[in-house]
Amino acid sequence: MRRLARWSIGHPVLVLVLWVVAIAAAQLSSATVGPDYRNSFSLPGTDSQRTLDLLQKDLPQAAGDFDSIVFRADQGSVSDPQVRARVEPMLAEVAKVPSVTGVISPYSPAGAAQLSPDGQIGYAQVRYAGSAVDLPRADIERIVDLAEGADGDGLTVAVGGQGVLTLSAPTIGPAELIGVAVAALILFLAFGSLVAMTLPIISAVAALGVGTAVVGLLTHTVTIADVAPTLGVLLGLGVGIDYALFIVNRHRTGLRAGMSVADSVATASDTSGRAVVFAGITVCIALLGLFVTGVEFLYGLAIGASIAVACTVLASITLLPALLTLLGTRVLSRKHRAVLARAETTEEHAGRFFQRWATAVRRHPVVLAGAGLVALLVIAVPTLDLRLGVADQGNDPKGTTSRTAYDLITEGFGPGANGPLVVAVDLSAAPLPPTGGTTPAGPPPTADTLPPQLRGLVAALKADPDVASVLGPIPSPNGTTAVLQVIPRTSPQTEGTSQLIERIRTDMASQAASTGAVVHVGGATATFDDFADKITMALPLFFTVVIGLSFLLLMLAFRSLLVPAVGAVLNLVSAAAAFGVVTAVFQWGWGSGLIGLGKAGPIEPFIPVILFALLFGLSMDYQVFLVSRMHEMWLRTRDNTTAVRTGHADTGRVIIAAASIMVFVFGAFVFGDSRIIKLLGLGMAAAVLLDAFVIRMIVVPALMHLTGRATWWLPGWLDRILPHVTVEASHQPEDNPSTPPQLALQTSTPAAATNPHPTHPGGRTDNE
């Protein structure tokens, strides 16, 4: 680290130029090629995937996704000649779009059920050649433009469905910039210098300038979801500003202690910079742990977020040292520069508040640890009711075409019409007579004309209290497959719809099997249910991998069994509390109106794994920052009480400042338009707030006081076989050999001020 820092210090202008060129080249390349973000919900081995495979083989015209063009006449009926004269030409143009395989008009015999009972609302079903995520964006935009062209003059027209959903990728808006502004204010209050305030923001923005462009380029070789760039910006801003804060703070401490600019930058890079690299690696490893879920959708998110974090680390250890070198002592406030001008040096001490707080925790560890854990467990209670699922388009912002279409269909046909189920029946064991070609569109068969293989299934579906209607069956030309469309009474995101899917797959499928029919349930709603189930099944393995990694890394760093054990358990507690906040707001609807949510609904299935991966990485930052200072004092004094209290007091200010920045940056995303980004913003803000303010500032120090010297115990045989990994620098500045060694994350009183034992030139204490 010191060698890299020295190179950046020796060539600051070159480093700055290289970063500008890298940003310009990456952004230009990305803009030239254009991103290709896609949401892949490929789920091999699930029932919805078997449905799709069966239809693609025997009935391909029913295998693709579809959108609905919904229209309502303000007066009269949509069947009135003047309305048809506007709608039918529009539908004819939609049918000419290359990706469209057919349009089922409500004015045709096959679409008779697509007119509402009062005749005021109707919809056309626009079928595509394949999955919506694979369709050209231009085709979807063309359909929306045609629909909007027919809107107005007493006729409301809107488009909803899986195709139009691909156009609503999350974006960064003015609301998110508020978080950056608050972060700047916190930095100014912490540093007292406008120059120092801007450096962490510049470092984070430069990193994102490269990272977002690289992710955009990768979309042409890897499937990356459209939420990935926003997630990358959210995470990159939070950790990027925090990482730079640690380094800038350490550099300012060095300058005030009398070090030269070059030596101070080098030391900051070799200590706090080393910790930043360690923290960044842990975040990336946690994110890449998403690959163990076996869900393709998560792979792209893991890659995109990891690239954002890697770029922030790179900017922190190259660009930031160069900027610090160029700015010299201007990173200090005027008051501190005036002190240096008088050849006076100052040391950074813990503030009185944090000294008093650390003392209070030492005196009342049982009460405070108990209170903190009880509070977290109470907040986590809603997690017991957590239901994973994909929110429907009724949660989209009001005024969007998808939300308007959803509301119109709900008004005219019931909420379940927004998410029809596709029931594919494999009849290969008892095939129907072949039709000899493509089955013509026409009215559905009556109960008397249904083949025996399907009669019982259709009867069971129509008798189910949660089924509003059944359309079909439509047999395949070879007679080996039939497809039905089932309209639930409940909306796609409700638990009742999921229970209906389960009943069809179990009870009704078992009855149909006696006639030689194999029943599968697919469609968007069933696919999202399978998506949630697959992630749920992967959660134990994912949590085991991440928690296991957390335990191993902390054990290697601090040569202790209790420190990683406590850290692993508390990671679970803080994650549960964060999930509790998200569940209460998004699933129960508590305070949802304050952040502009459409309605309460399930939690997107990938949110828990993403949140847990990010929480693991970010909590590792604070755990390492806090415990490293305690560990240093333990090695110097062998007094656990002194070590814990001093480390707690000395690191409190910076932990609180860093966490506050993250809370405001993440929290600002709650006021964006996308439900998913609101979820991530609130979840991450709550996680950081609870983890830093409650766990790191109350529970961890209190428990370490209670465990005493056992906190640092590691069996001798295990200590001998484990490799030695440290985030601490092991050497001193070349130009100032008398300066005592500093811990990687130390931001307060220099070690020599409290060290009763001499240190060796290599930086190790006599006790080591």
QUISULQUI-V411905 format. One record per residue. N is the residue number from 1. RES is the residue in three letters. PSI is psi in radians with two decimals (NA if undefined). D_LAST is the distance of its C-alpha to the last C-alpha in Angstrom with 2 decimals. Layout:
# QUISULQUI-V411905
N	RES	PSI	D_LAST
N	RES	PSI	D_LAST
This chain:
# QUISULQUI-V411905
1	MET	-0.75	23.29
2	ARG	-0.64	23.40
3	ARG	-0.75	26.04
4	LEU	-0.71	28.15
5	ALA	-0.75	27.85
6	ARG	-0.63	28.91
7	TRP	-0.74	31.87
8	SER	-0.66	32.94
9	ILE	-0.65	32.63
10	GLY	-0.34	34.69
11	HIS	1.00	37.36
12	PRO	-0.71	37.66
13	VAL	-0.72	41.41
14	LEU	-0.75	41.19
15	VAL	-0.76	38.56
16	LEU	-0.76	40.81
17	VAL	-0.74	43.84
18	LEU	-0.68	42.18
19	TRP	-0.72	41.33
20	VAL	-0.76	44.89
21	VAL	-0.73	46.33
22	ALA	-0.75	44.15
23	ILE	-0.83	45.25
24	ALA	-0.77	48.88
25	ALA	-0.75	48.97
26	ALA	-0.78	47.37
27	GLN	-0.69	49.64
28	LEU	-0.75	52.72
29	SER	-0.74	52.15
30	SER	-0.72	51.63
31	ALA	-0.61	54.73
32	THR	-0.82	56.79
33	VAL	-0.67	55.98
34	GLY	2.42	55.69
35	PRO	2.79	53.35
36	ASP	1.12	54.38
37	TYR	2.38	52.52
38	ARG	2.48	53.65
39	ASN	1.80	52.90
40	SER	2.12	52.88
41	PHE	0.63	53.33
42	SER	2.16	53.87
43	LEU	1.33	53.13
44	PRO	2.41	53.98
45	GLY	-0.09	54.95
46	THR	2.84	55.97
47	ASP	-0.65	59.51
48	SER	-0.63	59.97
49	GLN	-0.66	59.11
50	ARG	-0.62	61.61
51	THR	-0.83	64.18
52	LEU	-0.75	63.67
53	ASP	-0.72	63.84
54	LEU	-0.76	67.04
55	LEU	-0.69	68.72
56	GLN	-0.52	67.76
57	LYS	-0.79	69.39
58	ASP	-0.40	72.60
59	LEU	1.11	73.04
60	PRO	-0.48	71.17
61	GLN	-0.26	73.14
62	ALA	0.07	71.44
63	ALA	-0.41	67.91
64	GLY	2.88	66.96
65	ASP	2.99	65.62
66	PHE	2.73	68.07
67	ASP	2.87	68.49
68	SER	2.20	71.08
69	ILE	1.95	73.31
70	VAL	2.44	74.44
71	PHE	2.55	77.39
72	ARG	2.34	79.17
73	ALA	2.22	82.54
74	ASP	-0.55	82.75
75	GLN	2.51	86.40
76	GLY	-2.61	88.29
77	SER	2.70	86.83
78	VAL	-0.17	84.74
79	SER	-0.08	87.68
80	ASP	2.53	90.00
81	PRO	-0.70	91.41
82	GLN	-0.53	89.97
83	VAL	-0.79	86.43
84	ARG	-0.59	86.82
85	ALA	-0.39	88.14
86	ARG	-0.61	84.78
87	VAL	-0.80	82.46
88	GLU	-0.75	84.01
89	PRO	-0.63	83.98
90	MET	-0.76	80.31
91	LEU	-0.59	79.51
92	ALA	-0.66	81.50
93	GLU	-0.67	79.35
94	VAL	-0.69	76.16
95	ALA	-0.36	77.47
96	LYS	-0.18	77.62
97	VAL	2.31	73.87
98	PRO	-0.64	72.56
99	SER	-0.18	69.86
100	VAL	2.22	72.35
101	THR	-0.28	74.06
102	GLY	2.69	76.32
103	VAL	2.08	77.13
104	ILE	1.85	78.52
105	SER	2.55	80.69
106	PRO	-0.20	81.66
107	TYR	-0.04	85.21
108	SER	2.79	85.22
109	PRO	-0.66	86.06
110	ALA	-0.36	82.51
111	GLY	0.37	81.07
112	ALA	-0.57	83.45
113	ALA	-0.05	80.66
114	GLN	0.22	78.93
115	LEU	2.29	81.42
116	SER	2.74	80.71
117	PRO	-0.62	83.39
118	ASP	-0.04	84.66
119	GLY	0.06	84.70
120	GLN	-0.41	82.78
121	ILE	2.43	79.56
122	GLY	2.85	79.15
123	TYR	2.62	76.55
124	ALA	2.45	76.56
125	GLN	2.09	74.03
126	VAL	1.95	72.74
127	ARG	2.46	71.42
128	TYR	2.90	69.13
129	ALA	-0.38	68.85
130	GLY	-2.70	65.27
131	SER	2.49	62.09
132	ALA	-0.59	61.96
133	VAL	-0.31	58.56
134	ASP	-0.02	60.16
135	LEU	2.55	63.15
136	PRO	2.35	63.61
137	ARG	-0.62	62.81
138	ALA	-0.61	66.09
139	ASP	-0.75	68.09
140	ILE	-0.74	66.57
141	GLU	-0.64	67.09
142	ARG	-0.74	70.69
143	ILE	-0.77	71.35
144	VAL	-0.71	69.92
145	ASP	-0.74	72.03
146	LEU	-0.73	75.16
147	ALA	-0.77	74.57
148	GLU	-0.48	73.97
149	GLY	-0.46	77.13
150	ALA	-0.10	79.19
151	ASP	2.60	77.62
152	GLY	3.00	79.61
153	ASP	0.88	83.23
154	GLY	0.06	83.02
155	LEU	2.16	80.83
156	THR	2.20	77.07
157	VAL	2.33	75.33
158	ALA	2.82	71.63
159	VAL	2.28	69.48
160	GLY	2.86	66.87
161	GLY	-3.00	65.08
162	GLN	-0.56	62.39
163	GLY	-0.90	63.65
164	VAL	-0.39	63.68
165	LEU	-0.52	60.23
166	THR	-0.25	58.86
167	LEU	-0.18	60.05
168	SER	0.82	57.96
169	ALA	2.43	54.56
170	PRO	2.49	52.21
171	THR	2.86	52.15
172	ILE	2.22	50.33
173	GLY	-3.02	52.57
174	PRO	-0.58	52.69
175	ALA	-0.70	51.07
176	GLU	-0.51	47.77
177	LEU	-0.36	47.77
178	ILE	-0.69	47.72
179	GLY	-0.70	44.12
180	VAL	-0.69	43.21
181	ALA	-0.73	45.13
182	VAL	-0.68	43.29
183	ALA	-0.71	39.94
184	ALA	-0.70	41.10
185	LEU	-0.74	41.98
186	ILE	-0.73	38.56
187	LEU	-0.70	36.93
188	PHE	-0.73	39.34
189	LEU	-0.59	38.60
190	ALA	-0.65	34.84
191	PHE	-0.50	35.12
192	GLY	0.36	38.44
193	SER	2.24	39.35
194	LEU	-0.63	41.79
195	VAL	-0.87	40.21
196	ALA	-0.59	36.72
197	MET	-0.68	38.42
198	THR	-0.42	40.08
199	LEU	-0.86	37.15
200	PRO	-0.63	35.52
201	ILE	-0.74	39.04
202	ILE	-0.76	39.97
203	SER	-0.78	36.87
204	ALA	-0.74	37.62
205	VAL	-0.71	41.33
206	ALA	-0.74	40.84
207	ALA	-0.75	38.62
208	LEU	-0.50	41.31
209	GLY	-0.64	43.97
210	VAL	-0.81	42.61
211	GLY	-0.83	41.35
212	THR	-0.65	44.62
213	ALA	-0.71	46.70
214	VAL	-0.74	44.66
215	VAL	-0.71	45.01
216	GLY	-0.69	48.72
217	LEU	-0.64	49.09
218	LEU	-0.33	47.28
219	THR	-0.29	49.84
220	HIS	-0.17	52.25
221	THR	-0.37	50.14
222	VAL	2.47	48.27
223	THR	2.01	49.73
224	ILE	2.27	48.08
225	ALA	2.72	49.34
226	ASP	-0.25	50.93
227	VAL	-0.20	48.39
228	ALA	-0.80	45.56
229	PRO	-0.66	46.09
230	THR	-0.70	46.16
231	LEU	-0.71	43.04
232	GLY	-0.72	41.36
233	VAL	-0.78	42.48
234	LEU	-0.87	41.41
235	LEU	-0.74	37.90
236	GLY	-0.72	37.61
237	LEU	-0.79	38.62
238	GLY	-1.00	36.25
239	VAL	-0.56	33.02
240	GLY	-0.80	34.11
241	ILE	-0.71	34.57
242	ASP	-0.81	31.33
243	TYR	-0.78	29.23
244	ALA	-0.59	30.92
245	LEU	-0.79	30.51
246	PHE	-0.78	26.70
247	ILE	-0.80	26.86
248	VAL	-0.72	29.69
249	ASN	-0.75	28.06
250	ARG	-0.67	24.86
251	HIS	-0.77	27.18
252	ARG	-0.67	29.23
253	THR	-0.72	26.25
254	GLY	-0.76	25.43
255	LEU	-0.76	29.10
256	ARG	-0.39	29.41
257	ALA	-0.01	26.44
258	GLY	0.11	28.48
259	MET	2.70	27.19
260	SER	2.85	29.92
261	VAL	-0.83	31.19
262	ALA	-0.79	29.95
263	ASP	-0.66	26.41
264	SER	-0.74	26.27
265	VAL	-0.77	27.63
266	ALA	-0.74	25.27
267	THR	-0.72	22.19
268	ALA	-0.69	23.66
269	SER	-0.62	24.33
270	ASP	-0.26	20.91
271	THR	-1.32	19.24
272	SER	-0.61	21.89
273	GLY	-0.67	23.79
274	ARG	-0.69	21.01
275	ALA	-0.62	20.90
276	VAL	-0.74	24.68
277	VAL	-0.78	24.73
278	PHE	-0.80	22.42
279	ALA	-0.75	24.67
280	GLY	-0.69	27.80
281	ILE	-0.74	26.92
282	THR	-0.67	26.42
283	VAL	-0.78	29.77
284	CYS	-0.72	31.52
285	ILE	-0.72	30.26
286	ALA	-0.74	31.46
287	LEU	-0.77	34.77
288	LEU	-0.27	35.29
289	GLY	-0.25	34.76
290	LEU	-0.31	38.31
291	PHE	-0.36	39.56
292	VAL	-0.21	38.98
293	THR	-0.41	41.77
294	GLY	0.26	44.38
295	VAL	2.02	46.25
296	GLU	-0.62	47.32
297	PHE	-0.63	47.72
298	LEU	-0.37	43.98
299	TYR	-0.83	43.07
300	GLY	-0.66	44.47
301	LEU	-0.72	42.81
302	ALA	-0.76	39.40
303	ILE	-0.83	40.07
304	GLY	-0.80	41.45
305	ALA	-0.67	38.69
306	SER	-0.69	35.94
307	ILE	-0.71	37.69
308	ALA	-0.78	37.83
309	VAL	-0.75	34.09
310	ALA	-0.69	33.31
311	CYS	-0.62	35.62
312	THR	-0.65	34.03
313	VAL	-0.79	30.60
314	LEU	-0.73	32.29
315	ALA	-0.65	34.09
316	SER	-0.56	30.98
317	ILE	-0.01	29.15
318	THR	-1.07	32.31
319	LEU	-0.78	35.19
320	LEU	-0.81	33.29
321	PRO	-0.63	31.51
322	ALA	-0.78	34.95
323	LEU	-0.71	36.62
324	LEU	-0.65	34.04
325	THR	-0.79	34.65
326	LEU	-0.60	38.41
327	LEU	-0.32	38.40
328	GLY	-2.30	36.27
329	THR	0.04	35.97
330	ARG	-0.16	38.61
331	VAL	-0.18	35.96
332	LEU	2.77	35.65
333	SER	2.89	38.33
334	ARG	-0.67	40.97
335	LYS	-0.79	39.60
336	HIS	-0.57	36.15
337	ARG	-0.63	37.82
338	ALA	-0.66	39.94
339	VAL	-0.76	36.95
340	LEU	-0.63	35.44
341	ALA	-0.43	38.87
342	ARG	0.22	38.74
343	ALA	0.50	35.50
344	GLU	2.51	33.69
345	THR	2.69	30.30
346	THR	2.69	29.15
347	GLU	2.56	25.98
348	GLU	2.07	25.97
349	HIS	2.71	25.59
350	ALA	2.44	26.07
351	GLY	2.81	29.77
352	ARG	-0.66	31.28
353	PHE	-0.85	32.31
354	PHE	-0.52	28.88
355	GLN	-0.78	27.50
356	ARG	-0.69	30.39
357	TRP	-0.76	29.99
358	ALA	-0.65	26.30
359	THR	-0.70	27.33
360	ALA	-0.69	30.25
361	VAL	-0.67	28.17
362	ARG	-0.65	25.89
363	ARG	-0.53	29.09
364	HIS	0.97	30.98
365	PRO	-0.67	28.67
366	VAL	-0.83	31.19
367	VAL	-0.81	34.15
368	LEU	-0.73	32.59
369	ALA	-0.75	30.85
370	GLY	-0.78	34.14
371	ALA	-0.74	36.26
372	GLY	-0.79	34.28
373	LEU	-0.70	34.41
374	VAL	-0.76	38.09
375	ALA	-0.78	38.96
376	LEU	-0.72	37.38
377	LEU	-0.62	39.12
378	VAL	-0.78	42.41
379	ILE	-0.52	42.14
380	ALA	-0.16	41.41
381	VAL	-0.77	44.63
382	PRO	-0.37	46.79
383	THR	-0.49	44.54
384	LEU	-0.36	46.28
385	ASP	0.19	49.44
386	LEU	2.21	47.96
387	ARG	2.12	50.57
388	LEU	2.42	49.85
389	GLY	3.04	52.75
390	VAL	2.16	54.11
391	ALA	2.48	55.93
392	ASP	-3.11	59.49
393	GLN	-0.02	61.21
394	GLY	-0.18	62.35
395	ASN	-0.08	58.96
396	ASP	2.72	59.68
397	PRO	2.48	60.48
398	LYS	2.46	64.07
399	GLY	-0.34	66.37
400	THR	2.68	64.74
401	THR	-0.61	67.12
402	SER	-0.69	65.06
403	ARG	-0.70	64.98
404	THR	-0.75	68.71
405	ALA	-0.74	69.50
406	TYR	-0.83	67.47
407	ASP	-0.66	69.26
408	LEU	-0.75	72.67
409	ILE	-0.70	72.19
410	THR	-0.74	70.97
411	GLU	-0.70	74.05
412	GLY	-0.49	76.49
413	PHE	-0.06	75.16
414	GLY	2.72	72.36
415	PRO	-0.54	68.57
416	GLY	-0.38	68.34
417	ALA	-0.25	70.37
418	ASN	-0.23	67.34
419	GLY	1.13	65.53
420	PRO	2.53	68.05
421	LEU	2.47	66.81
422	VAL	1.98	67.85
423	VAL	1.95	68.89
424	ALA	2.29	69.44
425	VAL	2.07	71.31
426	ASP	1.98	71.11
427	LEU	0.34	74.62
428	SER	-0.46	74.32
429	ALA	-0.44	75.11
430	ALA	1.27	78.30
431	PRO	2.68	79.05
432	LEU	2.86	81.57
433	PRO	2.31	84.55
434	PRO	2.54	83.52
435	THR	-0.25	84.72
436	GLY	0.20	85.20
437	GLY	-2.95	83.37
438	THR	2.28	81.39
439	THR	2.15	82.09
440	PRO	2.58	84.16
441	ALA	2.45	83.01
442	GLY	3.14	85.09
443	PRO	2.64	85.16
444	PRO	2.70	83.06
445	PRO	2.70	84.81
446	THR	2.99	86.31
447	ALA	-0.57	85.42
448	ASP	-0.49	88.53
449	THR	-0.05	87.62
450	LEU	2.41	83.98
451	PRO	2.68	83.31
452	PRO	-0.51	82.44
453	GLN	-0.40	78.91
454	LEU	-0.25	78.15
455	ARG	-0.83	80.51
456	GLY	-0.68	78.29
457	LEU	-0.84	75.18
458	VAL	-0.71	77.05
459	ALA	-0.73	78.59
460	ALA	-0.68	75.24
461	LEU	-0.79	73.75
462	LYS	-0.46	76.71
463	ALA	-0.25	76.60
464	ASP	2.28	72.94
465	PRO	-0.33	72.78
466	ASP	0.09	69.94
467	VAL	2.16	71.95
468	ALA	-0.71	74.20
469	SER	2.81	75.97
470	VAL	2.19	75.90
471	LEU	2.31	77.11
472	GLY	-2.88	78.22
473	PRO	2.72	77.83
474	ILE	2.06	78.27
475	PRO	2.70	78.51
476	SER	2.78	77.33
477	PRO	-0.59	80.09
478	ASN	-0.03	79.35
479	GLY	0.09	79.34
480	THR	-0.11	75.95
481	THR	2.53	74.10
482	ALA	2.58	75.03
483	VAL	2.43	73.19
484	LEU	2.62	73.56
485	GLN	2.11	72.28
486	VAL	2.16	71.31
487	ILE	1.96	71.16
488	PRO	2.85	69.06
489	ARG	-0.33	70.10
490	THR	2.81	66.58
491	SER	2.83	64.53
492	PRO	-0.56	62.09
493	GLN	-0.11	58.96
494	THR	2.72	60.16
495	GLU	-0.52	59.08
496	GLY	-0.65	62.74
497	THR	-0.72	62.95
498	SER	-0.68	59.91
499	GLN	-0.62	61.50
500	LEU	-0.77	64.74
501	ILE	-0.76	62.99
502	GLU	-0.68	61.48
503	ARG	-0.69	64.93
504	ILE	-0.69	66.57
505	ARG	-0.38	63.95
506	THR	-1.31	64.21
507	ASP	-0.94	67.44
508	MET	-0.63	69.81
509	ALA	-0.65	68.35
510	SER	-0.71	68.84
511	GLN	-0.71	72.48
512	ALA	-0.49	73.11
513	ALA	-0.46	71.67
514	SER	-0.33	74.67
515	THR	0.10	76.92
516	GLY	0.20	74.85
517	ALA	2.41	73.13
518	VAL	2.10	69.37
519	VAL	2.32	68.26
520	HIS	2.60	65.39
521	VAL	2.20	64.45
522	GLY	-2.69	63.22
523	GLY	2.96	63.56
524	ALA	-0.77	61.07
525	THR	-0.80	60.60
526	ALA	-0.63	59.97
527	THR	-0.77	57.67
528	PHE	-0.60	55.47
529	ASP	-0.75	55.46
530	ASP	-0.64	54.33
531	PHE	-0.79	51.67
532	ALA	-0.73	50.34
533	ASP	-0.71	50.54
534	LYS	-0.72	48.69
535	ILE	-0.69	45.77
536	THR	-0.73	45.78
537	MET	-0.49	45.52
538	ALA	-0.23	42.61
539	LEU	-0.81	40.59
540	PRO	-0.76	38.90
541	LEU	-0.74	37.64
542	PHE	-0.83	36.58
543	PHE	-0.66	34.69
544	THR	-0.78	33.02
545	VAL	-0.82	31.86
546	VAL	-0.80	30.58
547	ILE	-0.71	28.88
548	GLY	-0.73	27.37
549	LEU	-0.73	26.03
550	SER	-0.81	24.63
551	PHE	-0.81	22.82
552	LEU	-0.82	21.39
553	LEU	-0.77	20.21
554	LEU	-0.60	18.49
555	MET	-0.73	16.86
556	LEU	-0.71	15.52
557	ALA	-0.65	14.39
558	PHE	0.08	12.74
559	ARG	0.94	11.97
560	SER	2.65	14.51
561	LEU	-0.65	18.12
562	LEU	-0.68	19.57
563	VAL	-0.89	18.74
564	PRO	-0.57	20.68
565	ALA	-0.82	23.29
566	VAL	-0.74	24.09
567	GLY	-0.73	24.17
568	ALA	-0.80	26.56
569	VAL	-0.75	28.87
570	LEU	-0.50	29.02
571	ASN	-0.72	29.82
572	LEU	-0.71	32.81
573	VAL	-0.79	33.83
574	SER	-0.62	33.79
575	ALA	-0.76	35.66
576	ALA	-0.68	38.23
577	ALA	-0.72	38.74
578	ALA	-0.73	39.30
579	PHE	-0.60	41.74
580	GLY	-0.75	43.44
581	VAL	-0.81	44.16
582	VAL	-0.75	45.51
583	THR	-0.77	47.65
584	ALA	-0.70	49.12
585	VAL	-0.87	50.16
586	PHE	-0.57	51.21
587	GLN	-0.70	52.39
588	TRP	-0.38	53.66
589	GLY	0.20	54.78
590	TRP	2.05	53.24
591	GLY	0.25	53.57
592	SER	-0.54	54.33
593	GLY	-0.44	57.20
594	LEU	-0.40	54.89
595	ILE	0.28	53.26
596	GLY	0.51	56.45
597	LEU	2.56	56.14
598	GLY	-0.94	59.36
599	LYS	2.93	58.95
600	ALA	2.66	56.47
601	GLY	-3.12	55.52
602	PRO	2.92	52.93
603	ILE	2.26	49.47
604	GLU	2.35	49.28
605	PRO	-0.55	47.63
606	PHE	-0.14	44.96
607	ILE	-0.83	43.76
608	PRO	-0.73	41.42
609	VAL	-0.68	39.59
610	ILE	-0.84	39.38
611	LEU	-0.74	38.21
612	PHE	-0.70	35.59
613	ALA	-0.78	34.23
614	LEU	-0.74	34.11
615	LEU	-0.72	32.73
616	PHE	-0.87	29.89
617	GLY	-0.78	28.96
618	LEU	-0.68	29.45
619	SER	-0.53	27.68
620	MET	-0.66	24.64
621	ASP	-0.93	24.74
622	TYR	-0.62	24.69
623	GLN	-0.80	22.22
624	VAL	-0.76	19.63
625	PHE	-0.77	20.60
626	LEU	-0.91	20.33
627	VAL	-0.48	17.29
628	SER	-0.76	15.17
629	ARG	-0.71	15.71
630	MET	-0.72	15.04
631	HIS	-0.70	11.76
632	GLU	-0.81	10.69
633	MET	-0.58	12.02
634	TRP	-0.75	10.48
635	LEU	-0.53	6.83
636	ARG	-0.61	8.62
637	THR	-0.40	11.06
638	ARG	0.46	10.52
639	ASP	1.86	14.22
640	ASN	-0.70	15.58
641	THR	-0.83	18.89
642	THR	-0.75	17.75
643	ALA	-0.81	15.44
644	VAL	-0.78	18.37
645	ARG	-0.76	21.04
646	THR	-0.82	19.54
647	GLY	-0.69	18.72
648	HIS	-0.84	22.17
649	ALA	-0.74	23.98
650	ASP	-0.55	22.45
651	THR	-0.15	23.12
652	GLY	-0.79	26.40
653	ARG	-0.80	28.75
654	VAL	-0.64	27.77
655	ILE	-0.79	27.64
656	ILE	-0.72	31.07
657	ALA	-0.80	32.47
658	ALA	-0.75	31.33
659	ALA	-0.67	32.61
660	SER	-0.68	35.85
661	ILE	-0.83	36.52
662	MET	-0.74	36.16
663	VAL	-0.77	38.34
664	PHE	-0.67	41.10
665	VAL	-0.86	40.99
666	PHE	-0.73	41.10
667	GLY	-0.53	43.52
668	ALA	-0.48	45.98
669	PHE	-0.26	46.58
670	VAL	-0.43	48.06
671	PHE	0.22	51.14
672	GLY	-3.08	51.84
673	ASP	-0.48	54.74
674	SER	2.28	53.02
675	ARG	-0.72	52.29
676	ILE	-0.76	49.39
677	ILE	-0.61	47.75
678	LYS	-0.77	48.41
679	LEU	-0.88	46.65
680	LEU	-0.75	43.58
681	GLY	-0.85	43.54
682	LEU	-0.75	43.84
683	GLY	-0.78	41.45
684	MET	-0.66	38.65
685	ALA	-0.78	39.31
686	ALA	-0.71	39.28
687	ALA	-0.82	36.14
688	VAL	-0.73	34.15
689	LEU	-0.87	35.70
690	LEU	-0.69	34.88
691	ASP	-0.81	31.42
692	ALA	-0.81	30.20
693	PHE	-0.59	32.22
694	VAL	-0.94	32.17
695	ILE	-0.90	29.27
696	ARG	-0.58	26.50
697	MET	-0.23	27.81
698	ILE	-1.09	28.89
699	VAL	-0.86	28.13
700	VAL	-0.92	24.48
701	PRO	-0.69	23.25
702	ALA	-0.79	25.69
703	LEU	-0.61	24.59
704	MET	-0.53	20.89
705	HIS	-0.68	22.05
706	LEU	-0.63	24.05
707	THR	-0.28	21.46
708	GLY	-2.46	19.02
709	ARG	-0.39	15.75
710	ALA	-0.31	17.16
711	THR	-0.64	16.66
712	TRP	0.33	13.04
713	TRP	2.37	13.97
714	LEU	2.23	14.06
715	PRO	2.44	15.66
716	GLY	-0.73	13.79
717	TRP	-0.61	16.66
718	LEU	-0.65	16.57
719	ASP	-0.62	12.91
720	ARG	-0.59	13.85
721	ILE	-0.29	17.01
722	LEU	2.43	16.09
723	PRO	2.66	15.66
724	HIS	2.01	12.79
725	VAL	2.28	14.62
726	THR	2.59	13.60
727	VAL	0.20	16.00
728	GLU	2.54	13.90
729	ALA	2.54	14.90
730	SER	0.21	12.71
731	HIS	3.07	15.16
732	GLN	2.88	17.44
733	PRO	2.35	21.21
734	GLU	-0.62	23.00
735	ASP	-0.04	25.54
736	ASN	1.16	23.41
737	PRO	-0.28	20.44
738	SER	-0.21	20.16
739	THR	2.24	19.48
740	PRO	2.64	16.00
741	PRO	2.59	14.35
742	GLN	2.53	15.66
743	LEU	2.62	14.80
744	ALA	-0.70	17.31
745	LEU	0.21	19.39
746	GLN	2.36	19.03
747	THR	0.28	22.54
748	SER	-2.43	22.41
749	THR	2.19	21.04
750	PRO	2.59	18.87
751	ALA	-0.63	15.27
752	ALA	-0.40	16.18
753	ALA	-0.45	18.84
754	THR	0.11	16.77
755	ASN	1.94	13.50
756	PRO	-0.13	13.84
757	HIS	2.43	10.84
758	PRO	2.68	11.42
759	THR	2.57	9.90
760	HIS	2.79	10.22
761	PRO	-0.50	13.17
762	GLY	-0.09	11.49
763	GLY	0.01	10.15
764	ARG	2.59	6.30
765	THR	2.90	5.35
766	ASP	-0.49	5.42
767	ASN	-0.27	3.78
768	GLU	NA	0.00
